[in-house]
Amino acid sequence: MNTLHCQSLKRTPEMTPATALKVCSARQANAAGYTGIQIVSADFLPHTRSWPAQANGTHFQFAICYGTHKNLDLLLAEVDAAHASGAKSVYCVSHPRVIEAIAVRNVPVFAHAGLVPQICTGVGGLRAVGTTPIEAQRVRDTIRAFEEAGAVGAYLQLLPRELAAEITKTSPLITISVGSGGGCDLIWAHAEDVLGQNLSHVPRHAKVYAGPDRTTDADCFRAFRQEVENQEYPSAVHEIRKMT
């Protein structure tokens, strides 16, 4: 049932992109669900376990925190707890073998391809990935490995729009764009950026929606969703350069 629910997020040629939003409070989860954000996500922590019930029945996803588990059994125990707390899927930054171990438990799992901020030193820091033919093929191979592992979706971070759109069209995985253009199934944003609450570096692919005419969380989230569905966001200024 959960897998079928996930697959309804996969675009058809006639559909416009949907929205995914990471929230930092139960209030934000409620506002995101109220305004029809299709995927509402949060880190799985002791104080977030009640948040799925706050999101008004939307697809709530818990992110399994990277690098905090001493072994696979502990990670899987956290996956089970997240699923039992009401999450319709989990997001896990890890190797295809770990993704497979989650998938065989009948827990819909989203993987991550492209730039992985937690381990980006191996690709030269925070930068676009897949801009050369060799890198682009590595990304395609990674996506294929996640497909074979049983993932239902993948976050695509800082890929050229054309590569992310190609993967979306050719892969059965649900794709979520994190700075990878508007050709994916869903466009991701962080609530802090949307609400103008990010006091540090605002990524190039982010957009602030707060303003004099948008003073509530719901106002900002609704504007974000509307611009995604109207294909006004992300625009060219939010995308990285094309493949070479």
C-alpha positions as CSV (number, residue, x, y, z in Angstrom):
1,M,0.0,0.0,0.0
2,N,2.8,2.4,0.9
3,T,4.7,1.6,-2.3
4,L,1.6,2.3,-4.4
5,H,1.1,5.6,-2.6
6,C,4.6,6.5,-3.4
7,Q,4.3,5.6,-7.1
8,S,1.4,8.1,-7.4
9,L,4.1,10.8,-7.0
10,K,5.7,9.7,-10.3
11,R,4.9,12.2,-13.1
12,T,3.2,11.4,-16.3
13,P,4.0,13.6,-19.4
14,E,0.8,15.6,-18.7
15,M,1.6,16.4,-15.1
16,T,3.6,19.3,-13.6
17,P,6.1,18.8,-10.9
18,A,5.0,18.3,-7.3
19,T,6.6,19.7,-4.1
20,A,8.7,18.3,-1.3
21,L,9.5,20.4,1.8
22,K,11.8,19.7,4.8
23,V,10.4,21.2,7.9
24,C,11.9,22.0,11.3
25,S,8.8,22.1,13.6
26,A,5.4,20.6,14.1
27,R,3.9,23.9,13.2
28,Q,5.6,23.9,9.9
29,A,4.6,20.3,9.3
30,N,1.0,21.3,9.9
31,A,1.2,24.3,7.6
32,A,2.9,22.3,4.8
33,G,0.2,19.6,5.0
34,Y,-2.6,22.2,5.1
35,T,-1.3,23.9,1.9
36,G,-1.0,20.6,0.0
37,I,2.8,20.1,-0.1
38,Q,3.0,16.5,-1.5
39,I,6.0,15.3,0.6
40,V,6.7,16.7,4.0
41,S,10.0,15.5,5.5
42,A,11.9,15.9,8.8
43,D,14.9,14.4,10.5
44,F,13.9,11.4,12.7
45,L,14.6,12.5,16.2
46,P,12.9,11.8,19.6
47,H,10.9,15.1,19.5
48,T,9.7,14.6,15.8
49,R,7.9,11.3,16.2
50,S,4.5,12.9,16.5
51,W,4.9,15.1,13.4
52,P,3.4,12.7,10.8
53,A,0.1,13.2,12.6
54,Q,0.5,17.0,12.3
55,A,0.9,17.0,8.5
56,N,-2.8,16.6,7.7
57,G,-2.5,13.2,6.0
58,T,0.1,14.2,3.4
59,H,3.0,12.0,2.5
60,F,5.3,12.4,5.5
61,Q,8.8,11.1,5.2
62,F,11.4,10.7,8.0
63,A,15.1,11.2,7.1
64,I,17.4,8.7,8.8
65,C,20.3,10.8,10.1
66,Y,23.6,9.9,8.4
67,G,26.6,8.5,10.2
68,T,24.9,8.1,13.6
69,H,24.7,4.3,13.7
70,K,27.4,2.0,14.8
71,N,26.1,-0.9,12.7
72,L,23.4,-1.9,10.2
73,D,21.1,-3.4,12.8
74,L,20.9,-0.1,14.7
75,L,20.1,1.7,11.5
76,L,17.4,-0.8,10.6
77,A,15.9,-0.5,14.1
78,E,15.6,3.3,13.6
79,V,14.0,2.7,10.2
80,D,11.4,0.5,11.8
81,A,10.8,3.0,14.5
82,A,10.4,5.8,11.9
83,H,7.9,3.7,9.9
84,A,6.0,2.8,13.0
85,S,5.7,6.5,13.9
86,G,3.6,7.1,10.8
87,A,6.1,7.9,8.1
88,K,5.0,6.7,4.7
89,S,8.6,6.5,3.6
90,V,12.1,7.0,4.8
91,Y,15.1,8.8,3.2
92,C,18.5,7.4,3.7
93,V,21.9,8.6,2.4
94,S,23.8,5.3,2.1
95,H,25.1,2.5,-0.1
96,P,22.8,0.5,-2.3
97,R,23.3,-2.5,0.0
98,V,21.9,-0.5,2.9
99,I,19.0,0.7,0.7
100,E,18.3,-2.9,-0.2
101,A,18.3,-4.0,3.5
102,I,15.6,-1.3,4.1
103,A,13.6,-2.1,1.1
104,V,13.3,-5.8,1.9
105,R,11.6,-4.8,5.2
106,N,8.7,-3.4,3.1
107,V,9.6,0.1,4.0
108,P,9.5,2.5,1.0
109,V,12.9,4.1,0.9
110,F,14.4,7.1,-1.0
111,A,18.1,7.2,-1.7
112,H,20.4,10.1,-2.7
113,A,22.5,10.7,-5.8
114,G,24.6,13.5,-7.1
115,L,26.2,15.7,-4.5
116,V,26.1,14.1,-1.1
117,P,26.9,17.0,1.3
118,Q,27.8,14.6,4.2
119,I,30.6,13.0,2.2
120,C,31.4,15.6,-0.5
121,T,35.1,15.8,0.2
122,G,35.6,12.9,-2.3
123,V,34.2,15.0,-5.2
124,G,36.0,18.2,-4.3
125,G,33.6,19.8,-1.9
126,L,30.3,21.4,-2.4
127,R,29.9,21.6,-6.1
128,A,27.8,20.4,-9.0
129,V,28.1,16.7,-10.0
130,G,27.6,15.1,-13.4
131,T,28.7,18.0,-15.5
132,T,31.2,15.8,-17.4
133,P,30.4,12.6,-19.4
134,I,32.3,10.4,-17.0
135,E,30.6,11.8,-13.9
136,A,27.2,11.8,-15.6
137,Q,27.6,8.0,-16.3
138,R,28.6,7.4,-12.7
139,V,25.3,9.1,-11.6
140,R,23.3,6.9,-14.1
141,D,25.1,3.8,-12.7
142,T,24.3,4.8,-9.2
143,I,20.6,5.3,-10.0
144,R,20.5,1.9,-11.6
145,A,22.0,0.4,-8.5
146,F,19.4,2.0,-6.4
147,E,16.7,0.7,-8.7
148,E,18.0,-2.8,-8.3
149,A,18.3,-2.4,-4.5
150,G,14.5,-1.7,-4.4
151,A,14.4,2.0,-3.7
152,V,11.2,3.8,-4.7
153,G,12.8,7.2,-5.2
154,A,16.0,9.3,-5.1
155,Y,16.9,12.8,-4.2
156,L,19.0,14.3,-7.1
157,Q,21.3,17.0,-5.7
158,L,23.2,19.6,-7.9
159,L,22.9,17.7,-11.2
160,P,22.6,19.5,-14.5
161,R,18.9,19.9,-15.3
162,E,19.2,17.9,-18.5
163,L,20.8,14.9,-16.7
164,A,18.2,15.0,-13.9
165,A,15.3,15.2,-16.5
166,E,16.8,12.3,-18.4
167,I,16.9,10.2,-15.2
168,T,13.3,11.2,-14.4
169,K,12.1,10.0,-17.8
170,T,14.1,6.8,-18.0
171,S,14.0,5.6,-14.4
172,P,11.1,4.1,-12.5
173,L,12.3,5.9,-9.4
174,I,10.5,9.0,-8.1
175,T,13.0,11.8,-8.5
176,I,13.3,14.8,-6.2
177,S,15.3,17.8,-7.4
178,V,17.6,19.5,-4.9
179,G,19.0,22.2,-7.1
180,S,18.8,19.9,-10.2
181,G,16.2,21.9,-12.2
182,G,12.5,21.6,-12.8
183,G,12.5,18.3,-14.8
184,C,12.1,16.0,-11.8
185,D,9.0,14.5,-10.3
186,L,9.2,16.8,-7.2
187,I,11.0,20.0,-6.4
188,W,12.5,20.1,-2.9
189,A,13.0,23.1,-0.6
190,H,14.0,23.7,3.0
191,A,11.4,25.5,5.1
192,E,14.1,27.8,6.5
193,D,14.9,29.0,3.0
194,V,11.3,29.4,1.9
195,L,10.5,31.4,5.1
196,G,13.6,33.5,4.9
197,Q,14.9,32.2,8.2
198,N,18.2,30.9,7.0
199,L,20.8,33.2,8.6
200,S,23.8,31.5,7.0
201,H,24.4,30.7,3.3
202,V,21.3,30.6,1.1
203,P,22.0,28.0,-1.7
204,R,21.7,29.2,-5.3
205,H,18.8,26.9,-5.9
206,A,16.8,28.2,-3.0
207,K,14.2,31.0,-3.0
208,V,12.8,33.1,-0.2
209,Y,9.0,33.5,-0.4
210,A,8.5,35.5,2.8
211,G,7.5,39.2,2.3
212,P,5.0,41.9,3.3
213,D,2.2,40.1,1.5
214,R,3.3,36.6,2.9
215,T,3.6,36.7,6.6
216,T,2.6,33.2,7.6
217,D,4.2,29.8,7.0
218,A,1.1,28.7,5.0
219,D,1.3,31.8,2.8
220,C,5.0,31.0,1.9
221,F,4.4,27.3,1.4
222,R,1.4,27.9,-0.8
223,A,3.4,30.4,-2.9
224,F,6.2,27.8,-3.3
225,R,3.8,25.1,-4.4
226,Q,2.0,27.4,-6.8
227,E,5.3,28.5,-8.5
228,V,6.4,24.9,-8.8
229,E,3.1,23.8,-10.3
230,N,3.1,26.8,-12.7
231,Q,6.7,25.9,-13.6
232,E,8.0,29.3,-12.6
233,Y,10.3,27.9,-10.0
234,P,13.0,26.7,-10.3
235,S,14.0,29.0,-13.2
236,A,17.3,29.3,-15.0
237,V,18.9,31.4,-12.2
238,H,18.4,28.5,-9.8
239,E,20.1,25.9,-12.1
240,I,23.7,24.8,-12.5
241,R,25.5,24.9,-15.9
242,K,24.8,22.2,-18.4
243,M,26.9,19.1,-19.0
244,T,30.0,19.6,-21.0
